Amino acid sequence: MTEMLVILAASLLLAWPLGLYLARVMRGTPMKADVLFHWIEKPLYRLFGVDTARSMSWRGYVLAFVLSNVVVAVLTQAVFMTQAWLPLNPDQIPNMRWDTALHTMISFLTNTNQQHYSGQAQLSYLSQMTGITGLQVVTPMMGLALAVATLRALFARAPQTAAGDDRQVPVGNYYVDVVRLCVRFLLPLCLVWTLLLTSQGVPSTMAGGPQATPIDASAGMAQQKLPLGPVAAMVAAKQLGANGGGWYGPNSSFPLENPTPVSNMLEVVGILLIPLAVIFMIGAFTGRRRFGVLVLSCMLGMSLLSTGAMMWSEGHSASAATPLLMEGKEVRFGADGTALWAAVTTQVSNGSVNGMHDSLAPLSGGIAMVNMLVSAIWGGIGCGLQQFIVYLLLGVFLAGLMTGRTPELFGRKLETPQVRLLALLVLLQPITLLVFTAVTLAVPGLAGTSNPGFHGISQVFYEYVSAYANNGSGFEGLGDATVWWNLSCSLVLLLGRFPLLIIPLVVAAQLAAKRQAPESAGSLQIETPTFALTLVSVIVILTVLQFMPALVLGPVADHLSLGLH
């Protein structure tokens, strides 16, 4: 618990000034560093033909978001499928199979980093640096840009057009937002984290891996090739950008990717840092600091509850017949260190691991699933805030029904068109996850589970939950390197990413186009402890309760069948 509190305190202390800086970046506040940043940004704006003074409507913003994703997708797919013929391939890695390349491209395009391949063994240095690390920088900032645009619309002071017309509500310039976020925010952070990780021994080289003679050479292994590369830069981007994909197959449980207790702490803090900074940004950016406190208090409360439950489960789920505590754990960090990482990486849509989640105690695996189903304890960069706004709007709607008033947020009424869009998001998650899980388990030969019992159900359900939540971690006893898993998860990845980012922006723009009624004593006050409890209750109902049958058939039954205490 001491380790948990130290890491949380360090993350909060670093995130507070970073969030204030992020608010200044997104408001376009003049800074002393503008001379340097303009030198980098202006050529990019000229290259893309961007008019920095022009603000977009939500339609223009979404169109730019989708088009940029399409362009990046095509380029990345081409690199993966031609890497054998391209430079920076000293280990002679062959081209990726088409379905694995497609899944990998979509996985990193959606800021998920779910890996159905073994890191260093199937990607060249060029693929790792462009298709992997490049997307780990750009895609989280795309998501954050959508969240910032949603805040601009949600907190608009007055309708910018005729009442009810959302077509011209200005939400910012997509290209300016993404460039500023990458150049002024994430890339400088990645540079600092790369240097810190390199100082701890994480590889940072363009040379091919050396040959070594292992201790068990007499057993038939004369030599072994040690995979190296520019690993530190990728690890920095994967943690800070809530990405999670590892350079190596075992991710951060591999000693070269996470060599010391200091690197382990840096990586855990890196997971939390930007999602926390985004929360601290809200108050300064919107001018409603009490709203920022509401978001922080709800997320922090859920985080502490989840982390405490995870660490308790790992510390108590053992019996004489099933001594599980150290199975799948990195012995350098122990069961508590693995439990802490597992809690944090699933509270954030990160997905990196320093142990194997498949070997977590059953209830610990269930807690990880719940974290991802909520997807707003801290959530992904941008995605977490968008998901929280969805819960917020649903909480306002239900509170309005309970008090017999027309639901309204900040003086703007929440009406049928907005509720229909929110209902679409609410229904999309269970329909997607439960249908794909049922089909995979029902058709012989599709699942590829390593356990035919209750744990096998957990393996399949976890994989789809992780894909939908843009998390990427997995129960790695699952044989997921198949055409079915690659294609089905690709569709789930897309359904879990784009509707969640786009629909809250549409709803916010529709609200911004409405005439704002002055707040009175009868208005719903959302920045209160009472509403915070209501909001958390809504989150529990929409996630835990609607997926209770799947959780009971999976981790709960697994726990009971093993006779754990």
Disulfide bonds with the S-S distance in Angstrom:
none
